[in-house]
Amino acid sequence: MNKFIFSLATRSHQITQLMPLNEVVQEQPMLCEPLIPNAKTVKAMREARQRKTTKHKTIADLMANLLV
């Protein structure tokens, strides 16, 4: 039972420490815009998830393909 009470006390202490931070996050504007991928990036992400990627045997082959 003591471990349970200690656990609750520790968590409540952590929560009270985070409360001022939560208020700052809610009140302050974002410093930058969230990143939203463009159409080309979304297409590349979908292809990567579907494993439609190019495979290279060596680093030199990869670099040659990137530089084309």
OpenMM code with the backbone's topology and positions (N, CA, C; nanometers):
from openmm import Vec3, app, unit

residues = "MET ASN LYS PHE ILE PHE SER LEU ALA THR ARG SER HIS GLN ILE THR GLN LEU MET PRO LEU ASN GLU VAL VAL GLN GLU GLN PRO MET LEU CYS GLU PRO LEU ILE PRO ASN ALA LYS THR VAL LYS ALA MET ARG GLU ALA ARG GLN ARG LYS THR THR LYS HIS LYS THR ILE ALA ASP LEU MET ALA ASN LEU LEU VAL".split()
positions = [
    Vec3(0.0822, -0.1194, 0.0000),
    Vec3(0.0000, 0.0000, 0.0000),
    Vec3(0.0867, 0.1260, 0.0000),
    Vec3(0.1976, 0.1239, 0.0700),
    Vec3(0.2854, 0.2405, 0.0749),
    Vec3(0.3421, 0.2721, -0.0632),
    Vec3(0.3746, 0.1684, -0.1400),
    Vec3(0.4268, 0.1911, -0.2757),
    Vec3(0.3215, 0.2600, -0.3614),
    Vec3(0.1963, 0.2190, -0.3451),
    Vec3(0.0873, 0.2788, -0.4220),
    Vec3(0.0717, 0.4269, -0.3864),
    Vec3(0.0726, 0.4587, -0.2599),
    Vec3(0.0602, 0.5981, -0.2152),
    Vec3(0.1790, 0.6802, -0.2632),
    Vec3(0.2993, 0.6228, -0.2545),
    Vec3(0.4190, 0.6921, -0.3029),
    Vec3(0.4091, 0.7181, -0.4528),
    Vec3(0.3573, 0.6186, -0.5252),
    Vec3(0.3414, 0.6336, -0.6695),
    Vec3(0.2447, 0.7466, -0.7023),
    Vec3(0.1327, 0.7517, -0.6306),
    Vec3(0.0357, 0.8599, -0.6522),
    Vec3(0.0954, 0.9956, -0.6181),
    Vec3(0.1674, 1.0023, -0.5087),
    Vec3(0.2286, 1.1289, -0.4667),
    Vec3(0.3305, 1.1751, -0.5702),
    Vec3(0.4087, 1.0826, -0.6214),
    Vec3(0.5095, 1.1171, -0.7220),
    Vec3(0.4428, 1.1671, -0.8487),
    Vec3(0.3386, 1.0988, -0.8904),
    Vec3(0.2696, 1.1400, -1.0129),
    Vec3(0.2018, 1.2749, -0.9956),
    Vec3(0.1386, 1.2975, -0.8820),
    Vec3(0.0714, 1.4259, -0.8615),
    Vec3(0.1738, 1.5391, -0.8565),
    Vec3(0.2914, 1.5126, -0.8006),
    Vec3(0.3982, 1.6128, -0.7988),
    Vec3(0.4439, 1.6429, -0.9415),
    Vec3(0.4590, 1.5401, -1.0227),
    Vec3(0.5001, 1.5603, -1.1619),
    Vec3(0.3944, 1.6392, -1.2382),
    Vec3(0.2681, 1.6093, -1.2125),
    Vec3(0.1599, 1.6799, -1.2804),
    Vec3(0.1589, 1.8270, -1.2424),
    Vec3(0.1767, 1.8575, -1.1140),
    Vec3(0.1767, 1.9983, -1.0717),
    Vec3(0.2963, 2.0728, -1.1301),
    Vec3(0.4060, 2.0038, -1.1547),
    Vec3(0.5210, 2.0695, -1.2181),
    Vec3(0.4923, 2.0991, -1.3649),
    Vec3(0.4128, 2.0161, -1.4307),
    Vec3(0.3840, 2.0352, -1.5721),
    Vec3(0.2707, 2.1339, -1.5981),
    Vec3(0.1915, 2.1643, -1.4988),
    Vec3(0.0763, 2.2526, -1.5192),
    Vec3(0.1147, 2.3907, -1.5726),
    Vec3(0.2151, 2.4590, -1.5173),
    Vec3(0.2523, 2.5890, -1.5753),
    Vec3(0.2980, 2.5767, -1.7209),
    Vec3(0.3666, 2.4697, -1.7540),
    Vec3(0.4116, 2.4485, -1.8912),
    Vec3(0.2912, 2.4322, -1.9834),
    Vec3(0.1907, 2.3607, -1.9371),
    Vec3(0.0690, 2.3416, -2.0150),
    Vec3(0.0025, 2.4748, -2.0445),
    Vec3(-0.0018, 2.5652, -1.9467),
    Vec3(-0.0625, 2.6965, -1.9669),
    Vec3(0.0145, 2.7776, -2.0700),
    Vec3(0.1459, 2.7709, -2.0661),
    Vec3(0.2283, 2.8435, -2.1632),
    Vec3(0.2030, 2.7912, -2.3032),
    Vec3(0.1966, 2.6611, -2.3169),
    Vec3(0.1741, 2.6004, -2.4483),
    Vec3(0.0392, 2.6426, -2.5044),
    Vec3(-0.0623, 2.6494, -2.4204),
    Vec3(-0.1955, 2.6865, -2.4665),
    Vec3(-0.2063, 2.8347, -2.4993),
    Vec3(-0.1333, 2.9196, -2.4298),
    Vec3(-0.1479, 3.0636, -2.4463),
    Vec3(-0.0549, 3.1233, -2.5516),
    Vec3(0.0605, 3.0649, -2.5733),
    Vec3(0.1581, 3.1220, -2.6652),
    Vec3(0.1329, 3.0744, -2.8084),
    Vec3(0.1524, 3.1642, -2.9055),
    Vec3(0.1401, 3.1206, -3.0450),
    Vec3(0.2575, 3.0297, -3.0824),
    Vec3(0.2371, 2.9513, -3.1843),
    Vec3(0.3450, 2.8637, -3.2295),
    Vec3(0.4569, 2.9481, -3.2896),
    Vec3(0.5791, 2.9078, -3.2675),
    Vec3(0.6937, 2.9824, -3.3194),
    Vec3(0.7141, 2.9579, -3.4677),
    Vec3(0.6647, 2.8460, -3.5169),
    Vec3(0.6775, 2.8162, -3.6595),
    Vec3(0.5527, 2.7407, -3.7035),
    Vec3(0.5302, 2.7393, -3.8307),
    Vec3(0.4161, 2.6670, -3.8854),
    Vec3(0.4462, 2.5178, -3.8861),
    Vec3(0.3466, 2.4344, -3.8601),
    Vec3(0.3713, 2.2900, -3.8695),
    Vec3(0.4035, 2.2530, -4.0138),
    Vec3(0.4883, 2.1559, -4.0293),
    Vec3(0.5289, 2.1159, -4.1636),
    Vec3(0.4197, 2.0325, -4.2290),
    Vec3(0.3781, 2.0748, -4.3462),
    Vec3(0.2783, 2.0018, -4.4234),
    Vec3(0.3452, 1.9623, -4.5544),
    Vec3(0.3555, 1.8316, -4.5801),
    Vec3(0.4268, 1.7880, -4.7007),
    Vec3(0.3520, 1.8273, -4.8280),
    Vec3(0.4293, 1.8594, -4.9314),
    Vec3(0.3681, 1.8919, -5.0602),
    Vec3(0.3324, 1.7619, -5.1333),
    Vec3(0.2708, 1.7744, -5.2491),
    Vec3(0.2220, 1.6577, -5.3238),
    Vec3(0.3346, 1.5624, -5.3609),
    Vec3(0.4502, 1.6166, -5.3998),
    Vec3(0.5637, 1.5321, -5.4391),
    Vec3(0.6131, 1.4493, -5.3193),
    Vec3(0.6187, 1.5113, -5.2030),
    Vec3(0.6633, 1.4412, -5.0829),
    Vec3(0.5630, 1.3342, -5.0418),
    Vec3(0.4342, 1.3657, -5.0497),
    Vec3(0.3301, 1.2680, -5.0151),
    Vec3(0.3392, 1.1475, -5.1077),
    Vec3(0.3600, 1.1729, -5.2370),
    Vec3(0.3735, 1.0633, -5.3345),
    Vec3(0.4933, 0.9760, -5.2996),
    Vec3(0.6051, 1.0371, -5.2672),
    Vec3(0.7258, 0.9616, -5.2310),
    Vec3(0.7033, 0.8804, -5.1039),
    Vec3(0.6328, 0.9372, -5.0073),
    Vec3(0.6044, 0.8652, -4.8827),
    Vec3(0.5173, 0.7427, -4.9095),
    Vec3(0.4157, 0.7590, -4.9950),
    Vec3(0.3285, 0.6452, -5.0297),
    Vec3(0.4063, 0.5360, -5.1009),
    Vec3(0.4922, 0.5765, -5.1950),
    Vec3(0.5727, 0.4778, -5.2680),
    Vec3(0.6662, 0.4031, -5.1733),
    Vec3(0.7228, 0.4724, -5.0792),
    Vec3(0.8134, 0.4085, -4.9838),
    Vec3(0.7374, 0.3080, -4.8969),
    Vec3(0.6177, 0.3443, -4.8540),
    Vec3(0.5375, 0.2521, -4.7722),
    Vec3(0.4963, 0.1282, -4.8507),
    Vec3(0.4785, 0.1440, -4.9822),
    Vec3(0.4398, 0.0313, -5.0671),
    Vec3(0.5625, -0.0434, -5.1212),
    Vec3(0.6792, -0.0047, -5.0729),
    Vec3(0.8060, -0.0671, -5.1135),
    Vec3(0.8342, -0.0492, -5.2627),
    Vec3(0.7863, 0.0598, -5.3207),
    Vec3(0.8140, 0.0905, -5.4604),
    Vec3(0.9370, 0.1805, -5.4688),
    Vec3(1.0441, 0.1343, -5.4135),
    Vec3(1.1664, 0.2134, -5.4094),
    Vec3(1.2739, 0.1483, -5.4955),
    Vec3(1.3740, 0.2240, -5.5279),
    Vec3(1.4866, 0.1737, -5.6051),
    Vec3(1.5910, 0.1173, -5.5110),
    Vec3(1.6391, -0.0015, -5.5426),
    Vec3(1.7429, -0.0627, -5.4603),
    Vec3(1.8776, -0.0490, -5.5304),
    Vec3(1.9812, -0.0260, -5.4519),
    Vec3(2.1172, -0.0102, -5.5042),
    Vec3(2.2090, -0.1090, -5.4346),
    Vec3(2.3022, -0.1625, -5.5095),
    Vec3(2.3954, -0.2595, -5.4520),
    Vec3(2.5118, -0.1922, -5.3815),
    Vec3(2.5487, -0.0732, -5.4280),
    Vec3(2.6626, -0.0045, -5.3672),
    Vec3(2.6271, 0.1423, -5.3427),
    Vec3(2.7075, 0.2045, -5.2598),
    Vec3(2.6918, 0.3477, -5.2340),
    Vec3(2.7161, 0.4269, -5.3623),
    Vec3(2.8110, 0.3829, -5.4413),
    Vec3(2.8409, 0.4512, -5.5671),
    Vec3(2.7197, 0.4490, -5.6597),
    Vec3(2.6494, 0.3372, -5.6666),
    Vec3(2.5276, 0.3291, -5.7489),
    Vec3(2.4209, 0.4265, -5.6967),
    Vec3(2.4064, 0.4316, -5.5650),
    Vec3(2.3096, 0.5236, -5.5053),
    Vec3(2.3445, 0.6678, -5.5393),
    Vec3(2.4698, 0.7042, -5.5211),
    Vec3(2.5116, 0.8422, -5.5477),
    Vec3(2.4949, 0.8766, -5.6956),
    Vec3(2.5255, 0.7812, -5.7824),
    Vec3(2.5088, 0.8062, -5.9262),
    Vec3(2.3616, 0.8314, -5.9589),
    Vec3(2.2717, 0.7582, -5.8942),
    Vec3(2.1286, 0.7767, -5.9185),
    Vec3(2.0817, 0.9106, -5.8602),
    Vec3(2.1332, 0.9503, -5.7466),
    Vec3(2.0927, 1.0776, -5.6857),
    Vec3(2.1404, 1.1971, -5.7660),
    Vec3(2.2542, 1.1842, -5.8280),
    Vec3(2.3125, 1.2964, -5.9018),
    Vec3(2.2567, 1.3108, -6.0425),
    Vec3(2.1731, 1.2180, -6.0858),
    Vec3(2.1156, 1.2238, -6.2230),
    Vec3(2.0079, 1.3267, -6.2287),
] * unit.nanometer
topology = app.Topology()
chain = topology.addChain("A")
for resn in residues:
    res = topology.addResidue(resn, chain)
    for name in ("N", "CA", "C"):
        topology.addAtom(name, app.Element.getBySymbol(name[0]), res)
